[in-house]
Amino acid sequence: METKLLGTKKDMGALYLENGDVVPFTTIVLSTWPEEEIAIGQAVKIRGVSKGRGFTGVMKRWGHKGGPATHGQSDRQRSIGSTGPSTPGRVFKGLKMPGHFGNKNITVPGSKILEIAKETLEIKVRGGIPGARRSKVVVEFAI
């Protein structure tokens, strides 16, 4: 059985352990406390909406390397490059092109609970979760 709760992403931070390890975490403020008992180390699944970055080019959206900065190229450093051969006379489906980037539903499975603060309705979860601060997230507890 899974319990789904609405929460708000509060902030991110890092725990510095005595052995020198650094553990990143995200604080989530839950809307209500779950009826079932939750424990430190329990795995949770977190859903959120990633940050929207608007209309971006291929270098930012897909990580393309870009064109040469020299050898007569004055205005092609960040362009898409070739869109395919000339023989079919069309662009094949699935070509990575500029467009809207971000603002997608993202699920992060298997995050572990690091700390629990029942009086403030806060949990600290290992790692990052999608979205900006104060964005809404759904936390699924596998009971």
N, C-alpha and C positions, 0 to 999 in steps of 0.2 A: 504494500500500500504506500502511496506517495502523498505527502502533505505539501500543497502549494501555498506559499504565502507571498504577499506583495511587500516589497521593501524599497528603500531608497539608498543609493550609493552615497556614503558620507565622505570618505576620503581614503587615501592610500598612504602606506607607510612601510617601514622595514623594521624587523626585529633583528638585533645583533646578538648572536649567541656567544657563549663563552669560548667555544672552540673556534671562533672566527667566521662561522657561517652567517650569511645574511639571508633572512627569509622575508620576501615581500608579502604584504597582506593588504586586503581591502576591508574597510569597515562598512557594514550594512546595518541600517536601522530598519527593523521589521515593523510592519503596521500593527500586528498582533503577535502574541507569543504562541508558539504551537502547543496544542494540547498534549501531544506525545512528548516524551522526554528526549532531549537532544544531548549529545555528548561531544566533548573535545575529541577531534580525530575522525568524526563522522563525515562521510562523503556526502556532498550536496551537489545539485545541478543548478546552475544559475543561468537565467535567460535575460537578455537585455538588448537594447538597440545601440549599435555602434555610433560613434560620432560621425556626423555628416560633414563631408569635405567639399560638397558642391561639385561643379563640373571641373574635372581635372584632366591633364594630359596623360600620355602613356607612361612617362617616366615616373610620375607619382602614383598613378593608379596600378600599373603592372610591374614597375621596377625595371623598365627598359634602360639600356645603357646610354642611348643617345648617339648622335652622329659625331663625326670628327669635327674638331674645333679649327682645324687648319686645312690645307690643300684646297683652297678656293671655296670652302663652305662658310658662307657668311651668315646664313639664316636657317640652318638645318640642325642646330645642336639638340633641340628638344622635340623634333618632329617624329612622326610615326614611322617613317621609312617606307618600304615597299608594302603595298596592300595585296600583292600576289601577281601571278603571271598575266600576260595580256591575252592569251588565247581563249579562255572561257569568256572573257569580257565582263566579268563580274567579280565581286569579292566573296570569298567563301565564308560560310557561316562560322561563327565562333572566333573570328579574328579579334585580337585584343586591340581595341581602339579607345580613343578618349571618350569620356562620358561621366555620368554621375557616379560618385565614389562615396562609400560609407552609407550611414543611415539604414543599415540592414539588421534584421533579427539575428543575434548570435547566441549560441548556447555553449556554455563552458561546463563540460561534465567532469565529475571527479574532484572537485575542489574540496579541501579538507577544512574543517572548523578548527581554528587555533585558540580562540578565546570566546567566552560567553559572558554577557552582562545582562542578566534577566531584568534588573530594575530599570535599565535604560533601553531595553529591547534591542540591544546591539549584539551582533556577532562579528568576529573577525575571521575572514576566510583567506586561506593561503593563495597568493597569486593575484593577478589582475582580473577584472571583469569588465565587460563592454559598457560604454557610455561615459558621459561626463558626470561630474559631481552633481548630486541632487537629482540624478535621473532615476527613473523607476526600473526596478528589476523584479523578477520572479524567482524565488528560491524554492527549490523542490527538495524536500527531505525524504529520503528513502527509508521508511520505517519497516 
